[in-house]
Amino acid sequence: HPKHISQFYRDRPKNVKETLLLANALKFYCRSDRTPLVNSHFNMFRIGLITKIFPNSKFILIIRDYKDHMRSCIHKWSKQSFNIEYPKIGLHWFTLNSCCIYDLKKYAEGNFIIVDYFSLFNDQKKVNHTLNVKLEKIGLEKFHFNLDIVSAKHRYLGKKHITNLKYEDFFQCIDSLLSFEKDLTDVGSS
């Protein structure tokens, strides 16, 4: 069960007090009346929680290809002392992304987009167009993104190994899992 995967997995608030604390924290960090974009990898395990507190939430998941992720992390994992046979970076990548996509499809259907990390390294005009087309699908307005920070020079491996991901190849079974789960739940509640 996903709750055993990480201490960070949450699919609902513990109580009303926690709901108010999260809502107030978000309001505190807002510096204008514009919609905030919260960028946190911890939120990959909090889709259910977030949608219960903020029902109109929109999500943007940026996925890196597993090869790119593993190449850029291997030096970090080999320096740490894990009591396992080998680092299992691929399992880490798969677990994070599959849990997140599963919950996006379950709790935020129609309110999320998935962006291939590889696509952010195109020409800025093309990237802006691609992002705005995707954002329109979830009801967000078009705007011009400043993509100066998205540069291969900031990457551990530089321009080397930016791999195009076909995430559907890895996560295509999620729709079947959700459908089967829903059918079982519907039968059980009848």
PANU-47611 format. One record per atom (N, C-alpha, C, O): atom name; x, y, z. Coordinates in steps of 0.2 Angstrom, whole numbers, plus 5000, padded with zeros to 4 digits. Layout:
BEGIN
SITE   site     xx     yy     zz
SITE     CA      X      Y      Z
...
This chain:
BEGIN
SITE   site     xx     yy     zz
SITE      N   5004   4994   5000
SITE     CA   5000   5000   5000
SITE      C   5004   5006   5000
SITE      O   5010   5006   5003
SITE      N   5002   5011   4996
SITE     CA   5007   5017   4996
SITE      C   5008   5021   5002
SITE      O   5014   5024   5003
SITE      N   5004   5020   5007
SITE     CA   5005   5023   5014
SITE      C   5012   5020   5017
SITE      O   5015   5023   5022
SITE      N   5014   5014   5015
SITE     CA   5020   5011   5018
SITE      C   5026   5012   5014
SITE      O   5031   5011   5016
SITE      N   5025   5016   5008
SITE     CA   5031   5018   5004
SITE      C   5035   5024   5007
SITE      O   5041   5024   5007
SITE      N   5031   5028   5010
SITE     CA   5034   5034   5012
SITE      C   5031   5037   5018
SITE      O   5025   5037   5018
SITE      N   5034   5040   5022
SITE     CA   5031   5044   5028
SITE      C   5027   5050   5025
SITE      O   5024   5053   5029
SITE      N   5029   5052   5019
SITE     CA   5026   5058   5016
SITE      C   5019   5057   5012
SITE      O   5016   5062   5011
SITE      N   5017   5051   5011
SITE     CA   5011   5049   5008
SITE      C   5005   5051   5012
SITE      O   5004   5049   5018
SITE      N   5001   5055   5009
SITE     CA   4995   5057   5012
SITE      C   4989   5058   5007
SITE      O   4990   5061   5002
SITE      N   4983   5055   5009
SITE     CA   4978   5056   5004
SITE      C   4972   5059   5007
SITE      O   4967   5060   5004
SITE      N   4972   5062   5013
SITE     CA   4967   5066   5016
SITE      C   4970   5069   5022
SITE      O   4975   5067   5025
SITE      N   4967   5075   5024
SITE     CA   4970   5078   5030
SITE      C   4968   5074   5037
SITE      O   4963   5071   5037
SITE      N   4972   5075   5042
SITE     CA   4971   5072   5048
SITE      C   4965   5074   5052
SITE      O   4961   5071   5055
SITE      N   4964   5081   5051
SITE     CA   4958   5084   5055
SITE      C   4957   5091   5052
SITE      O   4961   5094   5047
SITE      N   4952   5095   5054
SITE     CA   4951   5102   5052
SITE      C   4957   5106   5053
SITE      O   4958   5111   5049
SITE      N   4960   5106   5059
SITE     CA   4965   5110   5061
SITE      C   4971   5110   5056
SITE      O   4974   5115   5054
SITE      N   4973   5104   5053
SITE     CA   4978   5103   5048
SITE      C   4976   5106   5042
SITE      O   4980   5109   5038
SITE      N   4969   5106   5040
SITE     CA   4967   5109   5034
SITE      C   4968   5116   5034
SITE      O   4970   5119   5029
SITE      N   4966   5119   5040
SITE     CA   4967   5126   5041
SITE      C   4974   5129   5041
SITE      O   4976   5134   5038
SITE      N   4978   5125   5044
SITE     CA   4985   5126   5044
SITE      C   4988   5127   5037
SITE      O   4992   5131   5035
SITE      N   4987   5122   5033
SITE     CA   4989   5121   5026
SITE      C   4986   5127   5022
SITE      O   4990   5130   5018
SITE      N   4980   5128   5022
SITE     CA   4977   5134   5019
SITE      C   4980   5141   5021
SITE      O   4981   5145   5016
SITE      N   4981   5142   5027
SITE     CA   4983   5148   5029
SITE      C   4991   5149   5027
SITE      O   4993   5154   5026
SITE      N   4995   5143   5028
SITE     CA   5002   5143   5025
SITE      C   5002   5145   5018
SITE      O   5006   5150   5016
SITE      N   4998   5143   5014
SITE     CA   4998   5145   5007
SITE      C   4996   5152   5006
SITE      O   4999   5156   5002
SITE      N   4991   5154   5010
SITE     CA   4989   5161   5009
SITE      C   4995   5166   5012
SITE      O   4996   5171   5009
SITE      N   4998   5164   5017
SITE     CA   5004   5168   5020
SITE      C   5009   5169   5014
SITE      O   5012   5174   5014
SITE      N   5011   5164   5010
SITE     CA   5016   5164   5006
SITE      C   5014   5168   4999
SITE      O   5018   5170   4995
SITE      N   5008   5169   4998
SITE     CA   5005   5173   4992
SITE      C   5007   5180   4993
SITE      O   5006   5183   4998
SITE      N   5011   5183   4988
SITE     CA   5013   5190   4988
SITE      C   5008   5194   4983
SITE      O   5010   5200   4983
SITE      N   5003   5191   4980
SITE     CA   4999   5195   4976
SITE      C   4992   5191   4975
SITE      O   4991   5186   4979
SITE      N   4988   5193   4971
SITE     CA   4981   5190   4971
SITE      C   4982   5184   4965
SITE      O   4976   5181   4963
SITE      N   4987   5183   4963
SITE     CA   4988   5178   4957
SITE      C   4988   5171   4960
SITE      O   4990   5170   4966
SITE      N   4987   5166   4956
SITE     CA   4987   5159   4958
SITE      C   4994   5157   4960
SITE      O   4998   5158   4955
SITE      N   4995   5154   4965
SITE     CA   5002   5152   4967
SITE      C   5003   5145   4964
SITE      O   4999   5141   4963
SITE      N   5010   5144   4962
SITE     CA   5012   5138   4959
SITE      C   5017   5135   4965
SITE      O   5022   5138   4966
SITE      N   5015   5130   4968
SITE     CA   5019   5127   4973
SITE      C   5023   5121   4970
SITE      O   5021   5116   4968
SITE      N   5030   5122   4970
SITE     CA   5034   5117   4968
SITE      C   5038   5113   4973
SITE      O   5042   5116   4976
SITE      N   5035   5107   4974
SITE     CA   5038   5103   4979
SITE      C   5038   5096   4977
SITE      O   5032   5093   4976
SITE      N   5043   5092   4978
SITE     CA   5043   5085   4976
SITE      C   5039   5081   4981
SITE      O   5037   5076   4980
SITE      N   5038   5084   4987
SITE     CA   5034   5081   4993
SITE      C   5027   5080   4991
SITE      O   5023   5076   4993
SITE      N   5025   5085   4986
SITE     CA   5018   5085   4984
SITE      C   5016   5079   4980
SITE      O   5010   5078   4978
SITE      N   5021   5076   4977
SITE     CA   5020   5070   4973
SITE      C   5016   5064   4977
SITE      O   5012   5060   4974
SITE      N   5017   5064   4984
SITE     CA   5013   5060   4988
SITE      C   5008   5063   4992
SITE      O   5005   5060   4996
SITE      N   5005   5069   4990
SITE     CA   5000   5072   4993
SITE      C   4994   5074   4989
SITE      O   4991   5079   4990
SITE      N   4994   5071   4983
SITE     CA   4988   5073   4978
SITE      C   4981   5073   4982
SITE      O   4978   5078   4981
SITE      N   4980   5067   4985
SITE     CA   4973   5067   4988
SITE      C   4972   5072   4993
SITE      O   4967   5075   4994
SITE      N   4977   5073   4997
SITE     CA   4977   5078   5003
SITE      C   4976   5085   5000
SITE      O   4971   5088   5002
SITE      N   4980   5087   4995
SITE     CA   4979   5093   4992
SITE      C   4972   5094   4989
SITE      O   4969   5100   4989
SITE      N   4969   5089   4985
SITE     CA   4963   5090   4982
SITE      C   4957   5090   4987
SITE      O   4952   5093   4985
SITE      N   4958   5088   4993
SITE     CA   4953   5088   4998
SITE      C   4953   5095   5001
SITE      O   4948   5098   5003
SITE      N   4959   5098   5002
SITE     CA   4959   5105   5005
SITE      C   4958   5110   4999
SITE      O   4954   5115   5001
SITE      N   4960   5109   4993
SITE     CA   4960   5114   4988
SITE      C   4957   5110   4982
SITE      O   4960   5108   4977
SITE      N   4950   5110   4982
SITE     CA   4947   5105   4977
SITE      C   4948   5108   4969
SITE      O   4947   5103   4965
SITE      N   4950   5114   4968
SITE     CA   4951   5116   4961
SITE      C   4958   5116   4960
SITE      O   4960   5119   4955
SITE      N   4962   5112   4963
SITE     CA   4969   5112   4962
SITE      C   4971   5110   4955
SITE      O   4967   5105   4952
SITE      N   4976   5113   4952
SITE     CA   4979   5110   4946
SITE      C   4986   5108   4947
SITE      O   4989   5110   4951
SITE      N   4988   5103   4943
SITE     CA   4994   5100   4944
SITE      C   4998   5099   4938
SITE      O   4996   5098   4933
SITE      N   5005   5101   4938
SITE     CA   5009   5100   4933
SITE      C   5015   5095   4935
SITE      O   5019   5097   4940
SITE      N   5015   5089   4932
SITE     CA   5020   5084   4934
SITE      C   5026   5084   4929
SITE      O   5024   5083   4923
SITE      N   5032   5086   4930
SITE     CA   5037   5085   4926
SITE      C   5041   5079   4927
SITE      O   5044   5078   4932
SITE      N   5041   5075   4922
SITE     CA   5045   5068   4923
SITE      C   5051   5068   4918
SITE      O   5051   5070   4912
SITE      N   5057   5066   4922
SITE     CA   5063   5065   4918
SITE      C   5063   5057   4916
SITE      O   5060   5053   4920
SITE      N   5066   5056   4911
SITE     CA   5067   5049   4908
SITE      C   5071   5046   4914
SITE      O   5076   5048   4917
SITE      N   5070   5039   4915
SITE     CA   5073   5035   4920
SITE      C   5081   5035   4919
SITE      O   5085   5035   4924
SITE      N   5083   5035   4913
SITE     CA   5090   5034   4911
SITE      C   5094   5041   4913
SITE      O   5099   5041   4916
SITE      N   5090   5046   4912
SITE     CA   5093   5053   4914
SITE      C   5093   5054   4921
SITE      O   5098   5056   4924
SITE      N   5088   5052   4924
SITE     CA   5087   5052   4932
SITE      C   5093   5048   4935
SITE      O   5096   5050   4940
SITE      N   5094   5042   4933
SITE     CA   5099   5037   4936
SITE      C   5106   5040   4935
SITE      O   5110   5039   4939
SITE      N   5107   5042   4929
SITE     CA   5114   5044   4927
SITE      C   5116   5050   4932
SITE      O   5121   5051   4934
SITE      N   5111   5055   4933
SITE     CA   5112   5061   4937
SITE      C   5112   5060   4944
SITE      O   5115   5064   4948
SITE      N   5110   5054   4946
SITE     CA   5109   5052   4954
SITE      C   5115   5047   4956
SITE      O   5116   5047   4962
SITE      N   5117   5044   4952
SITE     CA   5122   5038   4954
SITE      C   5128   5040   4958
SITE      O   5129   5037   4963
SITE      N   5130   5046   4957
SITE     CA   5136   5048   4961
SITE      C   5134   5050   4968
SITE      O   5138   5049   4972
SITE      N   5128   5052   4969
SITE     CA   5125   5054   4976
SITE      C   5124   5047   4979
SITE      O   5126   5047   4985
SITE      N   5121   5043   4976
SITE     CA   5119   5036   4980
SITE      C   5125   5032   4982
SITE      O   5125   5029   4987
SITE      N   5130   5032   4977
SITE     CA   5136   5028   4979
SITE      C   5140   5031   4985
SITE      O   5144   5027   4988
SITE      N   5139   5037   4986
SITE     CA   5143   5040   4992
SITE      C   5139   5039   4999
SITE      O   5143   5040   5004
SITE      N   5133   5037   4999
SITE     CA   5129   5036   5005
SITE      C   5130   5029   5007
SITE      O   5131   5025   5003
SITE      N   5129   5028   5013
SITE     CA   5130   5021   5016
SITE      C   5123   5018   5017
SITE      O   5120   5019   5022
SITE      N   5120   5015   5012
SITE     CA   5114   5012   5012
SITE      C   5115   5004   5014
SITE      O   5120   5001   5011
SITE      N   5111   5001   5018
SITE     CA   5112   4994   5019
SITE      C   5108   4990   5014
SITE      O   5103   4986   5017
SITE      N   5109   4991   5008
SITE     CA   5106   4987   5003
SITE      C   5111   4985   4998
SITE      O   5116   4988   4997
SITE      N   5109   4980   4994
SITE     CA   5114   4977   4989
SITE      C   5116   4983   4984
SITE      O   5122   4983   4982
SITE      N   5112   4986   4981
SITE     CA   5114   4992   4976
SITE      C   5108   4997   4977
SITE      O   5103   4996   4980
SITE      N   5109   5003   4975
SITE     CA   5105   5009   4976
SITE      C   5098   5009   4974
SITE      O   5094   5012   4977
SITE      N   5096   5005   4969
SITE     CA   5089   5004   4967
SITE      C   5086   5011   4965
SITE      O   5081   5013   4967
SITE      N   5090   5015   4962
SITE     CA   5088   5022   4959
SITE      C   5082   5021   4955
SITE      O   5077   5025   4955
SITE      N   5082   5016   4950
SITE     CA   5076   5015   4946
SITE      C   5070   5013   4950
SITE      O   5065   5016   4948
SITE      N   5070   5009   4955
SITE     CA   5065   5008   4959
SITE      C   5062   5015   4962
SITE      O   5056   5016   4962
SITE      N   5066   5019   4965
SITE     CA   5065   5025   4967
SITE      C   5061   5029   4962
SITE      O   5056   5032   4964
SITE      N   5064   5030   4956
SITE     CA   5061   5034   4951
SITE      C   5054   5031   4949
SITE      O   5049   5035   4949
SITE      N   5053   5024   4948
SITE     CA   5047   5021   4946
SITE      C   5042   5022   4952
SITE      O   5036   5024   4950
SITE      N   5044   5021   4958
SITE     CA   5039   5022   4964
SITE      C   5036   5029   4964
SITE      O   5030   5030   4965
SITE      N   5040   5034   4964
SITE     CA   5038   5041   4965
SITE      C   5033   5043   4959
SITE      O   5028   5045   4960
SITE      N   5035   5041   4953
SITE     CA   5031   5043   4947
SITE      C   5025   5039   4947
SITE      O   5020   5042   4945
SITE      N   5025   5033   4948
SITE     CA   5019   5029   4947
SITE      C   5014   5031   4953
SITE      O   5008   5031   4951
SITE      N   5016   5032   4959
SITE     CA   5012   5034   4964
SITE      C   5008   5041   4963
SITE      O   5002   5042   4963
SITE      N   5012   5045   4960
SITE     CA   5010   5052   4958
SITE      C   5005   5052   4953
SITE      O   5000   5055   4953
SITE      N   5007   5048   4947
SITE     CA   5002   5048   4942
SITE      C   4996   5044   4944
SITE      O   4990   5046   4942
SITE      N   4996   5039   4948
SITE     CA   4990   5035   4950
SITE      C   4986   5040   4954
SITE      O   4980   5040   4952
SITE      N   4988   5044   4958
SITE     CA   4984   5048   4962
SITE      C   4982   5054   4958
SITE      O   4976   5056   4959
SITE      N   4986   5056   4953
SITE     CA   4983   5062   4949
SITE      C   4977   5059   4945
SITE      O   4972   5063   4945
SITE      N   4977   5053   4943
SITE     CA   4972   5051   4939
SITE      C   4966   5049   4944
SITE      O   4960   5050   4941
SITE      N   4967   5047   4950
SITE     CA   4962   5046   4954
SITE      C   4958   5052   4957
SITE      O   4952   5052   4958
SITE      N   4962   5057   4960
SITE     CA   4960   5062   4963
SITE      C   4959   5069   4959
SITE      O   4956   5073   4961
SITE      N   4963   5069   4954
SITE     CA   4963   5076   4950
SITE      C   4962   5075   4942
SITE      O   4965   5078   4938
SITE      N   4958   5070   4941
SITE     CA   4956   5069   4934
SITE      C   4954   5075   4930
SITE      O   4949   5079   4933
SITE      N   4957   5077   4925
SITE     CA   4956   5083   4921
SITE      C   4959   5089   4924
SITE      O   4958   5095   4921
SITE      N   4963   5089   4929
SITE     CA   4966   5094   4932
SITE      C   4973   5094   4933
SITE      O   4977   5097   4937
SITE      N   4976   5090   4928
SITE     CA   4983   5089   4928
SITE      C   4986   5088   4921
SITE      O   4983   5086   4917
SITE      N   4992   5090   4921
SITE     CA   4996   5088   4914
SITE      C   5003   5085   4916
SITE      O   5005   5086   4922
SITE      N   5005   5082   4912
SITE     CA   5012   5078   4912
SITE      C   5016   5081   4907
SITE      O   5015   5081   4901
SITE      N   5022   5084   4909
SITE     CA   5027   5087   4905
SITE      C   5033   5083   4905
SITE      O   5036   5081   4910
SITE      N   5036   5081   4899
SITE     CA   5042   5077   4898
SITE      C   5048   5082   4899
SITE      O   5048   5087   4896
SITE      N   5052   5081   4904
SITE     CA   5057   5085   4906
SITE      C   5062   5087   4899
SITE      O   5064   5093   4899
SITE      N   5062   5082   4895
SITE     CA   5066   5083   4889
SITE      C   5063   5089   4885
SITE      O   5067   5093   4882
SITE      N   5057   5090   4885
SITE     CA   5054   5095   4881
SITE      C   5055   5102   4883
SITE      O   5054   5107   4879
SITE      N   5058   5103   4889
SITE     CA   5059   5110   4892
SITE      C   5066   5112   4889
SITE      O   5068   5118   4890
SITE      N   5070   5108   4885
SITE     CA   5076   5110   4883
SITE      C   5076   5112   4875
SITE      O   5081   5113   4872
SITE      N   5070   5113   4873
SITE     CA   5069   5116   4866
SITE      C   5070   5123   4866
SITE      O   5071   5126   4871
SITE      N   5069   5126   4860
SITE     CA   5069   5133   4859
SITE      C   5063   5136   4863
SITE      O   5058   5133   4864
SITE      N   5065   5142   4867
SITE     CA   5060   5145   4872
SITE      C   5053   5146   4869
SITE      O   5048   5145   4872
SITE      N   5053   5148   4862
SITE     CA   5046   5150   4859
SITE      C   5042   5143   4859
SITE      O   5036   5143   4860
SITE      N   5046   5138   4857
SITE     CA   5042   5132   4856
SITE      C   5040   5129   4863
SITE      O   5035   5126   4863
SITE      N   5044   5130   4868
SITE     CA   5043   5127   4874
SITE      C   5037   5131   4877
SITE      O   5032   5128   4880
SITE      N   5037   5138   4876
SITE     CA   5031   5142   4879
SITE      C   5025   5140   4875
SITE      O   5019   5139   4879
SITE      N   5025   5138   4869
SITE     CA   5019   5136   4865
SITE      C   5016   5129   4868
SITE      O   5011   5129   4869
SITE      N   5021   5125   4869
SITE     CA   5019   5118   4871
SITE      C   5016   5118   4878
SITE      O   5011   5115   4879
SITE      N   5019   5122   4883
SITE     CA   5017   5123   4889
SITE      C   5010   5126   4889
SITE      O   5005   5124   4893
SITE      N   5009   5131   4886
SITE     CA   5002   5135   4885
SITE      C   4997   5130   4883
SITE      O   4991   5131   4885
SITE      N   4998   5126   4878
SITE     CA   4993   5122   4875
SITE      C   4991   5117   4880
SITE      O   4985   5115   4881
SITE      N   4996   5114   4884
SITE     CA   4995   5109   4889
SITE      C   4991   5113   4895
SITE      O   4986   5110   4897
SITE      N   4993   5119   4897
SITE     CA   4989   5122   4902
SITE      C   4982   5124   4901
SITE      O   4978   5124   4905
SITE      N   4981   5125   4894
SITE     CA   4974   5127   4892
SITE      C   4970   5121   4893
SITE      O   4964   5121   4895
SITE      N   4972   5115   4893
SITE     CA   4968   5108   4894
SITE      C   4966   5108   4901
SITE      O   4961   5104   4902
SITE      N   4969   5111   4906
SITE     CA   4967   5111   4913
SITE      C   4964   5117   4915
SITE      O   4963   5118   4921
SITE      N   4963   5122   4910
SITE     CA   4959   5128   4912
SITE      C   4963   5133   4915
SITE      O   4961   5138   4918
SITE      N   4970   5133   4913
SITE     CA   4974   5139   4916
SITE      C   4976   5143   4910
SITE      O   4976   5141   4904
SITE      N   4976   5150   4911
SITE     CA   4977   5155   4906
SITE      C   4984   5154   4903
SITE      O   4989   5152   4907
SITE      N   4985   5157   4897
SITE     CA   4991   5157   4894
SITE      C   4996   5163   4897
SITE      O   4993   5168   4899
SITE      N   5002   5161   4897
SITE     CA   5007   5167   4899
SITE      C   5014   5165   4897
SITE      O   5015   5159   4894
SITE      N   5018   5170   4897
SITE     CA   5025   5169   4894
SITE      C   5029   5167   4900
SITE      O   5030   5170   4905
SITE      N   5032   5161   4899
SITE     CA   5037   5158   4904
SITE      C   5044   5160   4904
SITE      O   5046   5161   4898
SITE      N   5047   5162   4909
SITE     CA   5054   5164   4909
SITE      C   5058   5157   4910
SITE      O   5058   5155   4915
SITE      N   5061   5155   4905
SITE     CA   5064   5148   4905
SITE      C   5071   5149   4905
SITE      O   5075   5144   4904
SITE      N   5074   5154   4908
SITE     CA   5081   5155   4908
SITE      C   5084   5150   4913
SITE      O   5090   5148   4912
SITE      N   5081   5148   4918
SITE     CA   5083   5143   4923
SITE      C   5084   5136   4920
SITE      O   5088   5132   4922
SITE      N   5080   5135   4915
SITE     CA   5080   5128   4912
SITE      C   5086   5128   4907
SITE      O   5085   5130   4901
SITE      N   5091   5127   4909
SITE     CA   5097   5127   4905
SITE      C   5101   5120   4906
SITE      O   5102   5118   4912
SITE      N   5104   5117   4901
SITE     CA   5108   5111   4902
SITE      C   5114   5113   4906
SITE      O   5117   5108   4909
SITE      N   5117   5119   4906
SITE     CA   5123   5120   4910
SITE      C   5122   5120   4918
SITE      O   5127   5119   4921
SITE      N   5115   5120   4920
SITE     CA   5114   5119   4927
SITE      C   5113   5112   4929
SITE      O   5113   5110   4935
SITE      N   5114   5107   4924
SITE     CA   5113   5100   4926
SITE      C   5120   5097   4927
SITE      O   5125   5099   4925
SITE      N   5119   5092   4931
SITE     CA   5125   5088   4933
SITE      C   5129   5085   4927
SITE      O   5135   5085   4927
SITE      N   5125   5083   4922
SITE     CA   5128   5080   4917
SITE      C   5128   5085   4911
SITE      O   5130   5083   4905
SITE      N   5127   5091   4912
SITE     CA   5127   5096   4906
SITE      C   5122   5094   4901
SITE      O   5117   5092   4902
SITE      N   5124   5095   4895
SITE     CA   5119   5093   4889
SITE      C   5119   5086   4888
SITE      O   5114   5083   4884
SITE      N   5124   5082   4890
SITE     CA   5124   5075   4889
SITE      C   5118   5072   4893
SITE      O   5116   5073   4898
SITE      N   5115   5067   4889
SITE     CA   5110   5062   4892
SITE      C   5104   5066   4894
SITE      O   5101   5065   4900
SITE      N   5101   5070   4890
SITE     CA   5094   5073   4891
SITE      C   5090   5068   4886
SITE      O   5090   5069   4880
SITE      N   5087   5063   4889
SITE     CA   5083   5058   4886
SITE      C   5076   5059   4885
SITE      O   5073   5061   4890
SITE      N   5073   5058   4879
SITE     CA   5066   5059   4878
SITE      C   5062   5053   4882
SITE      O   5064   5047   4881
SITE      N   5057   5055   4886
SITE     CA   5053   5049   4889
SITE      C   5046   5048   4886
SITE      O   5043   5053   4884
SITE      N   5045   5042   4885
SITE     CA   5038   5040   4883
SITE      C   5035   5037   4889
SITE      O   5034   5031   4890
SITE      N   5032   5042   4894
SITE     CA   5030   5039   4900
SITE      C   5024   5034   4900
SITE      O   5023   5030   4904
SITE      N   5020   5035   4894
SITE     CA   5015   5030   4894
SITE      C   5017   5023   4893
SITE      O   5013   5018   4896
SITE      N   5023   5022   4891
SITE     CA   5026   5015   4890
SITE      C   5027   5012   4897
SITE      O   5026   5006   4898
SITE      N   5028   5016   4902
SITE     CA   5029   5014   4909
SITE      C   5023   5013   4913
SITE      O   5022   5009   4917
SITE      N   5019   5018   4912
SITE     CA   5013   5019   4917
SITE      C   5006   5018   4913
SITE      O   5001   5020   4916
SITE      N   5006   5014   4908
SITE     CA   5000   5013   4904
SITE      C   4995   5008   4908
SITE      O   4989   5009   4907
SITE      N   4998   5004   4913
SITE     CA   4993   5000   4917
SITE      C   4989   5004   4922
SITE      O   4985   5001   4925
SITE      N   4991   5010   4924
SITE     CA   4988   5013   4929
SITE      C   4980   5014   4928
SITE      O   4976   5013   4932
SITE      N   4978   5015   4921
SITE     CA   4971   5016   4920
SITE      C   4967   5010   4921
SITE      O   4962   5010   4924
SITE      N   4970   5004   4920
SITE     CA   4967   4997   4921
SITE      C   4967   4996   4928
SITE      O   4962   4994   4931
SITE      N   4972   4998   4932
SITE     CA   4972   4997   4939
SITE      C   4966   5001   4943
SITE      O   4962   4999   4947
SITE      N   4966   5007   4941
SITE     CA   4961   5012   4943
SITE      C   4954   5009   4941
SITE      O   4949   5010   4946
SITE      N   4953   5007   4935
SITE     CA   4946   5005   4933
SITE      C   4944   4999   4937
SITE      O   4938   4998   4939
SITE      N   4949   4994   4938
SITE     CA   4947   4988   4942
SITE      C   4946   4990   4949
SITE      O   4941   4987   4952
SITE      N   4950   4994   4952
SITE     CA   4949   4996   4959
SITE      C   4942   4999   4960
SITE      O   4938   4998   4964
SITE      N   4940   5003   4955
SITE     CA   4933   5007   4955
SITE      C   4928   5002   4954
SITE      O   4923   5002   4958
SITE      N   4928   4997   4950
SITE     CA   4923   4992   4949
SITE      C   4922   4988   4955
SITE      O   4917   4986   4958
SITE      N   4928   4986   4959
SITE     CA   4927   4982   4965
SITE      C   4924   4986   4970
SITE      O   4920   4984   4974
SITE      N   4926   4993   4971
SITE     CA   4923   4997   4976
SITE      C   4915   4998   4975
SITE      O   4912   4998   4979
SITE      N   4914   4999   4968
SITE     CA   4907   5000   4967
SITE      C   4902   4994   4968
SITE      O   4897   4994   4971
SITE      N   4905   4988   4967
SITE     CA   4902   4981   4969
SITE      C   4901   4981   4976
SITE      O   4896   4979   4979
SITE      N   4906   4982   4980
SITE     CA   4906   4982   4987
SITE      C   4901   4986   4990
SITE      O   4899   4985   4996
SITE      N   4900   4992   4987
SITE     CA   4896   4997   4990
SITE      C   4888   4996   4988
SITE      O   4884   5000   4991
SITE      N   4887   4992   4983
SITE     CA   4880   4991   4981
SITE      C   4876   4986   4986
SITE      O   4870   4985   4984
